[in-house]
Amino acid sequence: MPRINRIRIINFSYNNDSRHIQDETFNFHGGENALLSLANGGGKSVLVQLLFQPIVPEIRIQGRRINAFFRKKRLPAYVLIEWKLDGAGGYLLTGIGMVSAEVSGVEDEKNKVKYFTFTSNYPGSNAFDLAHIELVKQSGNILEIKPFREAWEMMADKEKKDLYHFGCFYDDDGDRYRKRLAEFGIAQDEWRNIIAKINDSEGGLDEIFQKYKNSSQLLNDWIIKTIEKVIFKDRSEAHRLEEMLAGLVREVIENERFILEKQVLDEFLGVYGEQVGALVELLNRLEEQKLIGGKLAALNSYLNTETIVLKGTHEQNKEELVTINQEQLRINLEERSNTYWLRSDEHALAASRLAEAEKNSQENEDKLEAAKRSGKIMQAAGLRAEIRGKEADLSGIDEKLATSRSQCDTDERMRNLEYSLKKLS
């Protein structure tokens, strides 16, 4: 019996658009039991109804139609369920794309939502598995949702190319889709009449077990009545039961033949799956080798081109190096020449300054000699003036001396006269 492995929900809003699932994947790791725990009003029944859509499209839960969530929505929502098949069957992807009929491009007054379903059977990772199927595209920080018609055309084109592993079904092709699911052990009637009924009330399983205390009550009061309700939807047709029973017998016979064929097919698929797996691995390795060979060839071509470019660059660098060395030599010579001329100018300037200094020194020596002569002349003039002064003083003294001598002579004559007078008296 197939088990749910992963579930992916793309672009779905609920609770009056207050909650939005952009692109989320839930992993059940090969079919482990899981608990969906949300607060009251958190949308548990909405999500359960959404997860029913790839199996039983447009099923109602708690009286609510799925199209209520697509009014005024221009972009589609996608729900994908990946099943892990028994044995070596690999995986089965069941999916549905849904959009408001107003934007689907198809006029339909009865159905307010248009949809298509699809299946993909694969042994391992590929372009049409749950994770890689191209229903969204990341452009920077923007997640672009593939439009409804483009997605449908992509699925239809894939079915034409791989009818055995892929199937695409429009909303009016429900019977073929039901049979496709049955080939993999997924019965729509079981989901519609039993599993959906369990989820059709808030109480769920707890309410059923409270109402039906044992297996007999469960069988008589619920399962059989549910079957009768399905069978006798229109009691005006009394022969309906006979036709249903006859159809049931035929279906049992066909199912027995189908089971035998399926057993043979399963055995074949088991062997085929192993061979396909080995072949896929071989092809992947060959593709990797081809890719590596292409990369190596591209790398070799790139390296050759780079080598040629580097050789040219090397030669150019050598020429530039020679030019630079020559320029450096010229600059060195110019610097030396410039230094020589600078030193020569400095030497000439120094020589000029030396000659000027020598000239100034000679002039200073001449001035010094002249100053010395002037000094001596002035000194001689001073001495001459002093001599003249002395001579004047000497002349005065001579005059005084003469005067003194004349006075002395007078005094002497006075004394002599006085003596004579004395003598006479």
ZINOR-V718805 format. One line per field, one symbol per residue. phi: phi as a letter, one per 30 degrees, with the letter a starting at -180 (. if undefined). burial: I if it has 24 or more other ideal C-beta (glycine too) atoms within 12 Angstrom, else O. A space follows every 50 residues. Layout:
BEGIN
phi->???
burial->???
END
This chain:
BEGIN
phi->.dbdcbbbbbhbcahhidbbcdabbccchijddbcccbdeidjddddddd ddddcbeidcbhicddddccdicccdcbbbbcccddicdibbccbbcbad ddcdibdaddcdbcabcabbcbdaeadccddcddcbbdbiccccddeedd dddddddddddbddcbbbbddccddddddddddciccdddddccddddcd bddidedddddcdbdddddddbdddddddddcdbddcddeddddddddde dddddddddddddddddddddddddddddddddddddddddddddddddd dddddddddddedddddddddddddddddddddddddddddddddddddd dddddddddddddddddddddddedddddddddddddedddddddddddd dddddddddddddddddeddddddd
burial->OIIIIIIIIIIIIIOOOOOOIOIIIIOOOOOOOOOOOOOOOOIIIIIIII IIIIIIIIIOIOOOOIIIIIOOIOIIIIIIIIIIIOOOIIIIIIIIIIII IOOIOOOOOOIIIIIIIIIIIIIOOIOIIIIOIOIIOOOOOOOOIIOIOI IIOIIOOIIOOOOOIIIIIIIOOOOOIIOIIIIIIIOIOIIIIOIIIIII OOOOOOOIOOOOOOOOOOOOOIOOOIIOOOOOOOOOOOOOOOOOOOOOOO OOOOOOOOOOOOOOOIOOIOOIIOOIOOOOOOOOOOOOOOOOOOOOOOOO OOOOOOOOOOOOOOOOOOOOOOOOOOOOOOOOOOOOOOOOOOOOOOOOOO OOOOOOOOOOOOOOOOOOOOOOOOOOOOOOOOOOOOOOOOOOOOOOOOOO OOOOOOOOOOOOOOOOOOOOOOOOO
END
